[in-house]
Amino acid sequence: MYPEELVIPMRLDLTEAGVQELKTADAVDNFMKDTKGTALLIVNSVCGCAAGAARPGIKYALSETNNKPDSVVTVFAGVDMEATAKAREYMLPYPPSSPSVALFKDGELVHFVERHHIEGRTPQMIADNLLGAFEEHCK
């Protein structure tokens, strides 16, 4: 588990862009049960690929389209352990991956970006991947 003071800037990177944090398992369950339409669920992380590609790519994708998800939330791997574990239950059959990004439509997982799709890629490549998914599912 990472100390909270270490992850504050990493949390702010997404929350200042309008992403809502879910810090408990109950918050994740309530969000998933109550959400209609499209929802983007981000598993944030302290790793370099989260800082260098995932978060910048996600923020760019959300700022560059009108076809964005109805809701955008995040859990923080290695910090909000129970919330992350609960979020990953909704991401099955994919194995745990952080960072990762899941797009749901009416509660069904329709697009998933695993860590191995993030590592070694540019923020623009991540954004393009997400923009394609938004175009397909968020109309």
C-alpha positions, -999 to 999 in steps of 0.1 A, spaced: 0 0 0 13 34 -9 12 64 15 -16 88 8 7 118 6 26 101 -23 -4 96 -44 -22 129 -40 -7 144 -72 -16 112 -91 -52 114 -78 -54 151 -87 -42 144 -122 -76 128 -129 -99 144 -104 -90 179 -116 -101 167 -150 -135 159 -136 -131 122 -129 -149 110 -97 -130 89 -72 -145 57 -58 -127 49 -26 -147 20 -11 -161 -13 -24 -196 0 -16 -190 31 -36 -180 10 -66 -211 -13 -62 -234 16 -59 -220 33 -89 -222 2 -110 -257 -6 -99 -270 29 -104 -253 39 -136 -272 39 -169 -257 46 -202 -219 46 -206 -194 46 -179 -156 47 -180 -139 31 -150 -102 38 -146 -78 18 -124 -52 44 -116 -17 35 -106 16 50 -94 36 33 -122 54 52 -149 30 40 -177 1 55 -158 18 89 -155 34 89 -189 7 74 -211 -26 63 -194 -36 95 -175 -26 119 -203 -42 97 -229 -74 94 -209 -76 132 -203 -69 139 -239 -96 115 -252 -122 130 -228 -114 165 -239 -114 158 -276 -148 144 -283 -185 150 -278 -190 112 -277 -177 108 -242 -190 84 -215 -219 96 -194 -199 89 -162 -161 87 -156 -148 73 -123 -115 59 -109 -102 36 -82 -65 37 -71 -46 4 -72 -23 -1 -42 -42 25 -22 -79 20 -22 -75 -18 -21 -112 -28 -15 -125 -4 -41 -100 -17 -66 -108 -53 -59 -145 -46 -63 -139 -28 -96 -119 -57 -109 -149 -80 -103 -168 -60 -128 -139 -63 -153 -139 -101 -154 -129 -121 -174 -98 -98 -177 -71 -104 -151 -62 -76 -127 -43 -49 -145 -31 -15 -134 -34 9 -149 -64 -2 -170 -95 14 -184 -129 -2 -187 -158 11 -207 -193 -1 -197 -226 3 -216 -257 -3 -195 -236 -23 -170 -219 -45 -197 -182 -44 -202 -178 -34 -239 -141 -22 -241 -110 -29 -220 -75 -14 -221 -51 -36 -202 -17 -25 -189 1 -43 -218 -19 -21 -241 -6 10 -223 31 1 -217 54 14 -244 26 34 -260 22 72 -263 -6 92 -248 -19 98 -283 -21 60 -289 -41 55 -257 -64 84 -266 -69 71 -301 -79 37 -287 -104 53 -263 -118 77 -289 -125 47 -311 -144 30 -283 -163 62 -275 -173 66 -311 -186 31 -312 -203 30 -278 -211 65 -265 -233 79 -292 
